[in-house]
C-alpha cells in the first residue's frame, strides 16, 4: 500500500514535469496575427500585427496616442478566413469545409433565380444544391 507521503511526492513530481515549459511554448502567441480595437465603439485601430508582444506594445502606443483608458483598447487574434462559394469562372465550388467540387448545371431553367439550377457532388456521392 502506498503512503500519503509517497503519493504526495509522486503528484508533485508529475506536476513539475507538466509545468516545465519548453522553449517553443514561451513563444505561443508569436505565430498569430492580431488586431487592435476600441471596446466602446468597436472601431478597429490596427490589423495584421504579428506576435502577442508586438500587439501588446502597439495597443499601448495607440492607447497613449489617442488618449484612451486601459479598458477602451483591446486586441484579439485574427481568425483565418476560408474562401468558399462559387469560383469566378463558375466551374468549381468550395464548401465551408474547404472541399472543392465541380459545379453541375441542370437543363432546367430556374425563373426565380434567373439562371439554371446548379449544385455539386461531394466525395461520398451526395448531391448538394447551391441555390
SVG drawing of the C-alpha trace seen along z (x, -y; Angstrom):
<svg xmlns="http://www.w3.org/2000/svg" viewBox="-40 -62 54 64">
<polyline fill="none" stroke="black" stroke-width="0.4" points="0.0,0.0 1.2,-3.5 1.6,-6.1 0.3,-9.6 3.9,-10.9 4.7,-8.8 1.5,-9.8 2.2,-13.5 5.8,-13.1 4.6,-11.4 1.9,-14.1 4.4,-16.9 6.9,-15.3 4.2,-14.8 3.1,-18.5 6.7,-19.6 7.1,-17.7 3.8,-19.2 4.7,-22.8 8.2,-22.7 7.8,-24.9 9.7,-24.0 11.3,-26.9 8.6,-26.8 5.7,-27.2 7.1,-30.5 6.5,-32.0 3.0,-30.6 1.3,-33.7 4.2,-34.8 3.0,-33.0 -0.5,-34.5 -1.7,-37.7 -3.6,-40.2 -5.9,-43.2 -6.5,-46.1 -9.9,-47.6 -11.7,-50.1 -14.2,-48.5 -16.6,-51.4 -17.1,-51.9 -15.7,-48.5 -13.6,-50.5 -10.6,-48.6 -7.4,-50.6 -4.8,-48.3 -4.7,-44.9 -2.1,-42.3 0.2,-42.7 2.4,-39.6 3.0,-38.3 1.5,-38.8 4.2,-41.0 4.1,-43.3 0.3,-43.6 0.6,-44.5 3.2,-47.2 1.2,-48.6 -2.0,-48.6 -0.2,-50.6 1.1,-53.0 -2.3,-53.6 -3.9,-54.0 -1.4,-56.7 -1.7,-58.5 -5.5,-58.6 -5.7,-59.4 -7.8,-56.4 -8.2,-54.5 -6.8,-50.9 -10.2,-49.2 -11.0,-51.1 -8.3,-49.4 -8.1,-45.6 -6.6,-43.2 -7.6,-39.7 -6.1,-37.1 -7.4,-37.3 -9.4,-34.4 -8.2,-32.5 -10.8,-33.1 -11.8,-30.3 -12.8,-31.3 -15.9,-29.3 -18.5,-29.5 -18.6,-29.5 -15.4,-30.4 -15.2,-33.4 -15.4,-31.3 -18.5,-29.4 -17.0,-25.9 -16.0,-24.9 -17.3,-25.3 -15.6,-25.2 -17.8,-24.3 -17.3,-25.6 -15.0,-22.6 -12.6,-23.5 -13.6,-20.6 -13.8,-21.5 -16.0,-20.1 -17.2,-20.7 -20.5,-22.5 -23.1,-20.7 -25.7,-22.8 -29.2,-21.4 -31.1,-21.6 -34.0,-23.2 -34.1,-27.0 -34.9,-28.5 -37.1,-31.6 -36.9,-32.8 -33.1,-32.8 -32.7,-33.9 -30.3,-31.1 -30.2,-27.3 -30.3,-25.1 -26.8,-24.2 -25.2,-22.0 -22.2,-19.8 -21.4,-16.2 -19.3,-15.7 -16.7,-12.9 -19.4,-10.5 -21.6,-10.9 -24.2,-13.1 -25.7,-16.0 -25.8,-19.4 -27.9,-22.2 -26.1,-25.6 -29.1,-27.9"/>
</svg>
